[in-house]
Amino acid sequence: MFFRGNDIFLYYDIFAGPSLEDIEEAIKDLRDRRKAKNEYTIEDQVDIKDYLGINFEYLQDGKIKLSQPHLSNQIVKEVGIKKGETRSLPALSSRMLKRDEHEPSYECPSNYRKVIGKLNFLEKSSRPDIAYATHQCARFCVDPKESHVKAVIHLTKYLQGTINDGIILDPKENKSFEAFADADLAGNWNSQTAMDDPSTAKSRTGFVITYASCPILWAS
């Protein structure tokens, strides 16, 4: 990351700053400097449309939508969800995932881990709504059971019904950094299985950090 003064910064190949005029001036200065040294040329591709598989859509009301329909479709296809199979929520609210040591193991754990990897990238990039469900399933990548596979299938059906969903950025100039956090205080506690599964005594923590009212970092 490179900074120009206190306002303009360059992250890989993306310029960001308080005004278009400042960004254009920074690009011009950098282009002139490279040209004078006979180095590589710099091309201005105007507003960002796609970056690392994330689509940028500029809405009429000035908001910006970030989404990854291509990756969501990839996951749906890889899991084998049929057309029309959808769920209204990413996970069952009535059941917590646990080790289920007495259930049969999933016959192809590498596929399970591959899907979880894609879900992790999706939720970290544009879908914080699936963070909790994704990380619940990710806890069992070493030895996934049939119940964990069913949870991934449920989550993927939710994705199929929300393929084009993503983050809506609506910057507010009067806002700065804000942090929101919560914990469930051993919400997975189960006295019947605690002796075999100590993870039931752990708490689930979640947070969202925003800047100018836009989410920039989240975790579950």
N, C-alpha and C positions, 0 to 999 in steps of 0.2 A: 504494500500500500504506500502511495506517495502523496504528500500533501503540498499544496501551494497556498501559502499564507495561512489564514485561520479558517477559510471557508471551503475552498475547492480541494477535493481529493480524488485520486485515481486508484481504483481497486481492480487489479488485473487490467481489463480493457474497458472498464466502465468509469466515466466521469460523473461526478455528482457535485452539486453546488447550489447556492441560494437562488441563482437566476441563470437563465439561458445565455444572457450576454456574457456573464463571467466565465461560463463553461466554454463558449465559443472563443473568447479571448485566450483562455488557457490552451485550447487545442491549437490555435493559430501560432502562439509563441512556441509551443513544443514542436510543431511541424516546421517552422522556420529554423529552429535550432538544429533539428535533425537534417534538414536540407543543406544547411551551411556546412555541416560536418560530413556530408555525403553518406549519411546512414540511411536506414530503411525509412520508407515513407509512411505517413499516418493517414488513414482514411476515416472520415467522419460518416458513420452510418445513421446519423440522426437518432431518433428515439429508439430505445431498445424494444425489440419485439419478442426475442427468444434468447434465453441465456441458460446454459447447462440444463436444457430440457424443460425449463420453466417458461410458460407463455406469459407475456405482459400484454394486458388488454386495457386500453385507455377508454374509460366510460364517459358518457356524455356529461355527467355531473361533476367531472374533474377527478373522480376516484380512479384508482388503478387496481386491476384484478390480477392476481398471480395464481396460475393453475398449471396442472400437469396431467392433462387428459391422456396423453400418449403413454405415460408410465402407468397410470391407473388401468388403462386398457390392456397393457402388457401383463399386469398382475392378474387381472380378471381372466385373461386367456390362459395364463400359466396354471392357475388353480383349477381351471376347467368349469367355470360358472356358465350356466346356460343363459341365453338371452331371456330377459324378463324376470330372472330370479334376483330379487332385491330385498333389502332389509331397511327399516326406518332408523335403526340405531347401529353403531359400530360394534356393540357387544351387548350381551344379555345383562340386564341390571339386576337380575334375581340370582345370579350364580357367579361366584368367584372361582377363578382358575387355581388349581392346586396341583401337586406333583402327580397324583393318581398313580402311585407306584404299582398298584395291582391291576391296572389296565394294560392291555397289549400295547407294545411300542409301535410307533409308526414305522412302516417298512422302508421308507426312503427319507431318512432325516436330512440328507443333503438338500433335497428339494425344499423341505421345510425351512432350512436356514437360508436358502436362496431367496425365497419369497419374503421372509422376515427382513432380509437385507434391503430389498426393494421398498418394503413398507416403511422401514426406518428412514430411508432417504426421502420418501414421499412426505412423511409427516414432518420431517425436519425442514423441508423446503417450502411447502405450501399447504399442508393439511394438519394443523394442530388439533383438529377435531378427532383424529384417530390416534393421537399420542398415547392415551391411556390404554386403549385396546391393543395397540401394537406392542407396547412394552410388557403388557401382561403375557402375551404370547411369546415374546422374545426371551422370557425367563427360562423357557423350557427347550431351548435349541439343542442342548446336549442329548437329551433323551425324550423327544416329543411323544406324547401318547395320543390315542385317538381323540380324546376330549380336547386336546390342544389344537389338533388339526381341524376339528369342528368349529372351534373358535375362530381360526384363520378363515375358514370358509364363510362363516357368518360375517366377518369383517369385510371380506372381499365382495360379498353380495351387497353390503352397504356401499362399497366403492362403486359398484356397477350402477347403483341408483343415483350416485352423486358424482359421476365422471367429470363433469365440467365445474364442480365446485372448487373453491380455493379461498385465498385470503383477499379481502377487500381492504386496500389501503386508502385512508381518508385523512391526510395530514392536517393537523391543527397547529397553527403557528403559536398559539398561546400555551401549548403543552410542551413539557420537557420529558425527562425520564420518569416512568412510573413502573412500579413493581407490584404484582399481585401474586400471593402465595397461599397455599392451603395444605393441610395434611389430614389423613383419615384416622390417625391415632390407633394403629393396629386394627384397621378395619377388616383385615383378612382373618382375624383370630377365630380359631375353631378348636375348642377344647378336646374334641374327639380325635383330631388328627395332629395336634400340636407336637406330640411326642415323636412322631415320625417325620414331621414336616415343620421345622422351626421357622420357616419363612412366614407362617401364619401370624407370628408375633411381630412382624415388621410393619412399619407404617408406609403408606404411599404418600409421597410428597409431589406437589405440582406447582409450577410457577409460570408466569408470563411477564416479560419485561417489554414495555413499549417505549417508543420515542416519537414525540409529536403525535401521540395517540395511535401510532402504528406498531403492531407487534414485530419485534426484531429478534426475540429469543424466547423459547419456551421449552419446558421439559415436564416429564411425568415419571 
